[in-house]
Amino acid sequence: MDLRFTLVGLVIGFLIGLTGMGGGSLMTPVMVLVMGVKPLIAVGTDLAYGAITKIVGGAMHYRQATVHRRSAYLLALGSVPSTVLGVTVTAAVKRANPDLVNTFLLRGIAVVLILVAVVLAARPIIMAKVEEWNHGRTAVQDRVIMLGERKPWLLPIIGAFVGFMVGLTSVGSGTLIILALFFLYPRWETKDLVGTDVFHAAVLVSAAAIAQFSAGNVNLSMTLSLLLGSIPGVLIGSRLVINVPGGPLRMSLAGVLLISGAKML
């Protein structure tokens, strides 16, 4: 066990509990930029760590009946094979040029971090505009707006896009999917959006973690050390969340991700 990684897990777990987001987006760049872990191992270990935490969260939401299983399974129909493809691409690059794989991953992580930062910063504005339009819509618009019900084939496509990025970089499973669900199902309550997102993320990240473990990219000792810190961190952060304004935290997190992505380019 490495106490440095336990401390990192504690801090990031605290931020996850406080903001409800940022696990994979924060963990991988911290391991690479601060702890000096090679990107290949950082991605695999982050996914193994994330799978365990998301399985716990997904099971809780499932028991609380806040999961729209059909939507989650349709997302997984695209995301699971796609995330395995992402890991396969990494393995192919590793076999072809072992010296290139970490540089390849570093650039991939950087691009996805910047994308997630932009989405995170713009999300409140986008959601406010959609809600404003949603409240003022006509009966015809009401039938049009629920794209997730009218065009369920969009879910596997979105899942495939996000799944590939997660398999490649471990980043984006939560932030990107929940925004997509908001657009597809604007009448859902927040608890249903979050519950479906977390449940799908548990399926997606578990598939990615198994693929990374099979490829030999997971450091089990590091994973355990991260979990030992993150579990109490999440509990502490969750207790303090009601006293902390979400807007500044979200913008701060977006800024950190943007800077991290820029440093990795």
Protein Blocks (a to p, Z undefined) as FASTA:
>chain_A
ZZklmmmmmmmmmmmmmnopaklmmmmmmmmmmnopafklmmmmmmmmmmmmmmmmmmmm
mmnopacfklmmmmmmmmmmmmmmmmmmmmmmmmmmmmlmmmmmmmmmmmmmmmmmmmmm
mmmmmmmmmmmmmmmpcfklmmmmmmmlmmmmlmmmmmmmmmmmmmmnopojlmmmmmmm
mmmmmmbcfklmmmmmmmmmmmmmmmmmmmmmmnopacfklmmmmmmmmmmmmmmmmmmm
mmpcfklmmmmmmmmmmmmmmmmZZ
